[in-house]
Amino acid sequence: MNKRSLQILAVVLLSVLVVFEMGFIVKRNVIDAVGGDVSPAVISDVTVTDAPADETVTATEIVTEPPAATEALPVVAPVAEPTEQTEPSPIIVLDPGHGKSSSAMSVEEKTASGWVQNSSGNWGEWRHYKSGSSTVDCEGSGCTGRVTPNGACWYPIGNGDRSSEPEINLRNAMAAKKYLEQMGYTVRMTRTTNNENPSITKRISYCYPNNDTSQNADAAMFVCIHSNAGGGSGSAYISLEGYYDQRGISSTYVEDSNLLGQYINNAIVSETSMGQCGNGVISFEPELIAFCKSPVTCGYLEIGFFDNSSDLAILNAESDSIGKAIADGIDAYYKQAG
């Protein structure tokens, strides 16, 4: 081999050594950068052509592609679904008349039930509030003074005592409650057992939120459910008339209350076997305590005569139908008045 050939061989060997060394350095840097692990997917072979045409050397090149640029998406707050506003359910106060015999009540029971003692020590309640009030009993003055024939502002507890009527009234009221709730009404009961005998003042307090008479009444109506006695037959409502001055009543209190009674009584007569008493109206007791103290429309029903055997049979057999009729009458009135 001559001197020229040796020079060419030396140049080729030197070129191979340089390429090899460069590839090793690049590969080492990549390994260090990624923590000692290089995926085969980023390494590819390239052909080095710096050597003469008859000498081909293969080296290793690291190919890295930058991540594709992504645009930051705007943050969009979730859109709240519109909520449907619902009207509160109309509140109906059902008052099953009478209850536990006063002679069987202890002093503690009478007090808790809203009964009071007058200056003579007798138990009862005052028929009126002072004019314009719904919290202050009249105690015989400062009221309309309207009383029942041969009556007074004072109402003795014993006047409300009955034998079989409390159970009849409770059955009818509980049936009415069931149907009213099915119709979507909210029902408050003034009593739910025959072991209770709240005063009318206590019963009226159910027209207010949480029985708080210092607030505005939130009930739509107060419905007294009774059965009659004393000789007669059929169902009727007791009508209001004249002047009432307790706080909270509307200017159409009398008209509205009478219309409510009429709607309920008409439903009872048309939907049950109970006939109508006379023309369906009892018009000689407008001074009842419930009328004089209720802050809302007040319907007062006398459903049949429990001392009449025919009426009593209907009252015992058809209490569910009577309850439904009471609910239908209330609903018809409410839709008409609304």
C-alpha positions in Angstrom: 0.0 0.0 0.0 1.5 3.3 -1.0 1.6 6.5 1.0 -1.4 8.0 -0.8 -3.6 5.0 0.0 -2.5 5.1 3.7 -3.6 8.8 3.9 -7.0 8.0 2.4 -7.5 5.1 4.8 -6.6 7.3 7.7 -9.1 10.0 6.7 -11.9 7.4 6.4 -11.1 5.8 9.8 -11.0 9.2 11.4 -14.4 10.2 9.8 -16.0 7.0 11.1 -14.7 7.6 14.6 -16.0 11.2 14.6 -19.5 10.1 13.4 -19.7 7.3 16.0 -18.6 9.6 18.8 -21.2 12.3 17.9 -24.0 9.7 17.8 -23.0 8.4 21.2 -22.9 11.9 22.8 -26.4 12.8 21.4 -27.9 9.5 22.5 -26.4 9.9 26.0 -27.9 13.4 26.4 -31.4 12.2 25.4 -31.2 9.3 27.9 -30.2 11.7 30.6 -33.0 14.1 29.7 -35.7 11.4 29.9 -34.5 9.7 33.0 -32.6 6.8 31.5 -35.2 5.4 29.2 -35.5 6.1 25.5 -38.4 4.7 23.5 -37.4 3.0 20.3 -40.0 5.1 18.6 -37.8 8.2 18.8 -34.6 6.7 17.4 -34.0 6.1 13.7 -31.1 5.2 11.5 -29.6 7.7 9.0 -27.0 7.2 6.3 -23.7 9.2 6.7 -22.4 10.2 3.2 -19.4 12.2 4.3 -17.2 9.2 3.5 -16.2 8.3 0.0 -18.9 6.8 -2.2 -17.6 3.3 -1.8 -17.6 3.6 2.0 -21.0 3.9 3.8 -21.3 4.4 7.5 -24.6 4.1 9.5 -25.1 6.3 12.6 -27.9 6.9 15.0 -29.9 10.2 15.0 -32.4 11.2 17.7 -35.7 12.5 16.2 -37.9 14.4 18.5 -41.2 16.0 17.5 -42.5 18.9 19.5 -46.1 18.4 21.0 -48.9 19.8 18.9 -50.0 23.2 20.1 -53.5 23.2 21.6 -55.7 26.2 22.1 -57.0 26.7 25.6 -60.8 26.2 25.6 -62.8 28.9 27.4 -64.3 27.8 30.7 -68.1 27.9 30.3 -70.2 28.0 33.5 -73.0 25.4 33.7 -76.4 26.9 32.9 -78.9 26.3 35.8 -82.1 24.7 34.7 -85.0 27.0 35.3 -87.0 25.9 38.4 -90.8 26.0 38.2 -92.3 28.1 40.9 -95.3 26.3 42.6 -98.0 28.0 44.5 -98.3 26.9 48.1 -101.3 24.6 48.8 -104.4 26.3 50.1 -104.8 25.6 53.8 -108.2 24.3 55.0 -108.9 24.1 58.8 -111.4 21.3 59.6 -113.1 21.6 62.9 -114.9 18.4 64.1 -117.3 19.9 66.6 -117.3 19.1 70.4 -115.1 16.4 71.9 -114.3 15.0 75.3 -116.9 15.7 78.0 -115.9 18.7 80.2 -116.7 16.7 83.3 -114.0 14.2 82.4 -111.4 16.9 81.9 -108.8 17.8 84.5 -107.9 21.4 85.3 -104.7 21.0 83.4 -106.5 19.7 80.3 -109.0 22.5 80.4 -106.2 25.1 80.6 -104.1 23.5 77.9 -107.2 23.3 75.7 -107.8 27.1 75.9 -110.6 27.2 78.4 -110.5 29.9 81.1 -112.2 30.6 84.4 -114.2 33.8 84.8 -114.5 35.9 87.9 -117.1 33.5 89.3 -114.7 30.6 88.9 -116.7 29.0 86.1 -115.0 27.4 83.2 -115.7 28.5 79.6 -114.6 31.1 77.1 -115.5 34.6 75.9 -117.6 34.7 72.8 -115.9 37.7 71.2 -112.5 39.4 70.9 -112.3 43.1 71.7 -113.3 45.0 68.6 -110.5 44.9 66.0 -108.5 42.3 67.9 -107.8 38.6 67.3 -105.9 38.0 70.6 -107.7 39.9 73.4 -110.9 38.4 74.8 -113.6 40.9 75.4 -114.4 39.8 78.9 -117.8 41.3 78.5 -117.0 44.7 77.0 -115.4 46.4 74.1 -117.0 44.1 71.6 -120.1 44.1 69.4 -122.2 42.7 72.2 -124.1 40.4 69.9 -125.1 37.3 71.7 -127.5 34.4 71.2 -131.0 34.7 72.6 -130.9 34.7 76.4 -127.1 34.4 76.2 -124.1 36.6 77.1 -120.5 37.2 76.1 -119.6 34.3 78.3 -119.9 30.7 76.9 -119.9 28.0 79.6 -117.8 24.9 78.8 -120.7 22.5 79.5 -122.7 24.0 76.6 -120.5 22.1 74.2 -120.9 18.6 75.8 -122.4 15.9 73.6 -122.6 12.1 73.8 -122.5 10.5 70.3 -122.0 13.6 68.2 -118.2 14.0 68.7 -117.5 10.6 67.0 -119.8 11.4 64.1 -118.2 14.7 63.5 -114.7 13.3 63.7 -115.4 10.5 61.2 -116.8 13.0 58.7 -114.0 15.4 59.2 -111.3 12.7 58.8 -112.9 11.5 55.6 -113.0 15.1 54.3 -109.3 15.5 55.2 -108.4 12.4 53.1 -110.2 13.7 50.0 -109.0 17.3 50.4 -105.3 16.1 50.6 -105.8 14.0 47.4 -107.0 17.2 45.7 -103.8 19.0 46.8 -105.0 21.0 49.8 -103.2 21.3 53.1 -105.5 20.3 56.0 -105.2 21.3 59.6 -107.4 19.5 62.1 -108.5 21.2 65.4 -108.7 17.7 67.0 -107.9 14.2 65.8 -109.3 12.1 68.7 -112.3 12.1 71.0 -110.1 12.6 73.9 -109.7 16.2 73.0 -112.0 19.2 73.6 -110.3 22.4 72.6 -112.1 25.7 73.1 -113.3 27.6 70.1 -110.5 30.1 70.7 -108.0 27.3 70.6 -109.6 25.9 67.4 -109.5 29.3 65.7 -105.8 29.5 66.3 -105.3 26.8 63.7 -106.0 29.5 61.1 -102.6 31.0 61.9 -99.0 29.8 61.2 -98.0 27.6 64.1 -101.2 28.7 66.0 -99.5 32.2 66.5 -102.5 34.6 66.5 -100.1 37.6 66.5 -99.3 36.8 62.8 -101.6 37.1 59.8 -103.9 34.2 59.2 -102.7 31.9 56.5 -105.7 29.6 56.2 -108.1 29.9 53.3 -111.1 28.9 55.3 -112.4 27.4 58.6 -115.0 24.7 58.3 -117.0 23.6 61.4 -118.5 20.0 61.0 -121.4 19.2 63.3 -124.6 17.1 63.4 -127.9 18.5 64.6 -130.4 17.4 67.2 -133.7 18.4 68.7 -136.2 17.0 66.2 -135.8 17.2 62.5 -134.1 15.6 59.6 -131.6 16.5 56.9 -128.5 18.6 56.3 -128.2 22.4 56.5 -125.6 25.2 57.0 -125.8 28.0 59.5 -125.8 31.4 57.9 -124.0 34.6 59.1 -125.6 38.0 59.1 -125.0 41.4 60.6 -121.8 42.8 61.9 -118.5 41.1 62.9 -115.5 43.1 63.9 -112.6 40.8 64.7 -109.2 41.5 63.1 -108.5 40.0 59.7 -111.9 39.4 58.2 -112.6 40.7 54.7 -115.3 43.1 53.7 -117.1 40.2 52.1 -116.8 37.9 55.2 -120.5 37.3 55.6 -121.2 36.7 51.9 -118.2 34.4 51.4 -118.9 32.4 54.5 -122.6 31.8 53.5 -121.6 30.8 50.0 -119.1 28.3 51.4 -121.7 26.7 53.6 -124.1 26.6 50.6 -121.6 24.9 48.4 -120.8 22.2 51.0 -124.4 21.5 51.9 -125.5 21.3 48.2 -122.7 18.7 47.7 -123.8 16.6 50.7 -127.4 16.6 49.5 -126.5 15.7 45.9 -123.8 13.1 46.7 -125.2 11.2 49.7 -128.5 9.7 50.9 -128.9 12.6 53.3 -131.8 14.9 52.5 -131.9 18.7 52.9 -133.3 20.2 56.1 -135.9 22.7 55.1 -134.4 25.1 52.6 -130.9 24.1 53.6 -130.2 27.2 55.8 -130.3 27.7 59.5 -130.7 31.5 59.9 -131.3 32.0 63.6 -127.8 31.5 65.0 -125.5 34.1 63.5 -123.8 34.9 66.8 -122.0 31.6 67.2 -118.5 31.9 68.7 -116.8 30.6 65.5 -118.4 33.4 63.5 -117.4 36.0 66.0 -113.8 34.9 66.2 -112.7 33.4 62.9 -110.4 35.6 60.9 -111.2 33.8 57.6 -114.2 32.6 55.6 -116.1 30.3 58.0 -118.5 27.5 56.9 -120.7 25.9 59.6 -122.4 22.6 58.8 -125.2 20.7 60.7 -125.2 17.4 58.8 -128.3 15.4 59.6 -129.9 14.9 63.0 -128.1 12.3 65.2 -131.2 11.9 67.3 -133.2 10.8 64.2 -132.7 7.1 63.5 -132.9 7.4 59.7 -130.3 10.2 59.7 -128.1 8.4 62.2 -128.1 5.3 59.9 -126.9 7.4 57.0 -124.3 9.2 59.2 -122.9 5.8 60.4 -123.0 4.1 56.9 -121.9 7.0 54.6 -119.3 8.9 56.5 -116.8 8.4 53.7 -119.3 9.7 51.1 -120.2 12.6 53.4 -116.5 13.4 53.8 -116.0 13.4 50.0 -119.0 15.7 49.6 -117.5 18.1 52.1 -114.3 18.1 50.2 -116.1 18.6 46.9 -118.0 21.5 48.2 -114.9 23.2 49.6 -113.1 22.6 46.3 -116.0 24.0 44.3 -116.2 27.1 46.5 -112.4 27.6 46.3 -112.3 27.4 42.5 -115.3 29.8 42.3 -114.0 32.3 44.8 -110.4 32.1 43.3 
